[in-house]
Amino acid sequence: MPTRSHDAPAAAESPSPVAHLLELGYEDPREVAAARAEEANSRDAPLAGAQSRMSAGDLDAALAELHALIEQHAQWPAPRQLLARVHMRRKDLAAASEALHWLELHGVEHAELSLMRAGLELRRRNFDAALDHAQYARSLHAPLPAADAIIGEVHFRRGQLEAADAAYQRALAASAQHAPALSGLAAIRLRLRDYAASIDYALQALELDLNLTKTHYRLGLALTALDRQLEAAAALEMVVKLNPQLAGPHRFLARIFEAVGDPRAAEHRDRARVIVSQRHMLRRRGRQHTPPSGLLPLTGRAREG
């Protein structure tokens, strides 16, 4: 068998196909995957931290972390989605609307965003828009009890009690322990003067969520109507604790305490007067400083009940 001489020059090795591809701009998929995983880790951990802050109620810290994330990853939708939720919890409607608008412009579309937009429009009392967004959310994800609860709230505020009842019942059919739907049914029964049923629905809702201000209020009004004054006072005092800026509960508490000779009646009566006076002053200022188009001043009187 012929052998090659040790002194013979080695044949030139052909260039590596990978090297040739690299010269043409080829990227090794393993390196790309590793880089993407590293980038995802650098983004996901702070996002999870902001989510934890929001869940714990530390909205300012969540907001700071989200703004830092957005500055680093300007085109990433996830922090802006969470940002919209934080602003909704802070009741900063203008900032929430801005975050949602950015998401819409960048083609981000899903049921949760439509729900947030529906809630935003409901707070602004733009009922047609709220209804449209809630119904669209249901079309994207059904069943969707939260959307049905907003639909029920729109109908209730318009005085369409049968339609409101149907929407709330639809929410409960999908989720039997849906506190906003139970609270809505309590409101309907209160308006129909079915006080016992209103109390029952309100208590069911409060078993699920003790922070429902309107539900405590409705419970207090229903108990007052049945002359269960001490129980009504307890419910109304909870309303005052959750939202000290509502005048109505202070008025009812003043009447209840006055009837039993409790000196706290004067305190609540005075507090109601102060709240109303402050509200009038803020309304006068609001007329002097017109809010941006599409926004309502946040100082208007909330519908109580």
VENHU-V950670 format. One record per residue. PSI is psi in whole degrees, 0 to 359 (none if undefined). Layout:
PSI, PSI
//
This chain:
127, 142, 149, 136, 141, 336, 352, 140, 138, 146, 139, 129, 139, 145, 145, 134, 324, 318, 319, 318, 322, 322, 332, 2, 10, 141, 132, 120, 331, 320, 321, 316, 319, 320, 320, 321, 320, 319, 319, 318, 321, 336, 317, 322, 312, 325, 317, 324, 317, 322, 318, 319, 317, 316, 328, 355, 4, 76, 326, 316, 319, 318, 316, 317, 322, 320, 322, 319, 317, 324, 324, 327, 76, 332, 7, 119, 330, 312, 331, 328, 314, 325, 317, 319, 319, 315, 325, 319, 327, 354, 30, 86, 323, 316, 321, 318, 321, 316, 318, 323, 319, 316, 319, 319, 333, 17, 18, 122, 118, 175, 321, 320, 319, 324, 316, 319, 321, 316, 322, 312, 328, 318, 330, 356, 28, 81, 321, 314, 319, 317, 317, 313, 321, 318, 324, 320, 319, 326, 333, 331, 106, 141, 155, 89, 323, 323, 317, 324, 321, 319, 317, 319, 320, 311, 320, 315, 335, 358, 12, 78, 324, 316, 322, 315, 318, 319, 317, 320, 325, 321, 317, 331, 328, 329, 101, 335, 61, 103, 315, 323, 318, 321, 321, 319, 326, 321, 318, 313, 326, 316, 328, 0, 25, 77, 323, 316, 322, 316, 317, 313, 319, 317, 322, 318, 319, 336, 332, 328, 108, 355, 16, 96, 311, 326, 319, 319, 312, 322, 316, 319, 319, 319, 322, 317, 331, 10, 32, 72, 320, 320, 322, 319, 320, 318, 318, 327, 328, 323, 313, 323, 319, 326, 90, 349, 9, 127, 325, 311, 324, 321, 313, 320, 323, 317, 316, 312, 326, 322, 334, 11, 26, 127, 346, 348, 316, 321, 314, 324, 317, 320, 321, 319, 318, 316, 315, 318, 315, 322, 317, 319, 318, 326, 320, 319, 322, 326, 332, 332, 93, 132, 164, 154, 134, 351, 146, 145, 144, 6, 358, 156, 128, 143, 125, 113, none
//
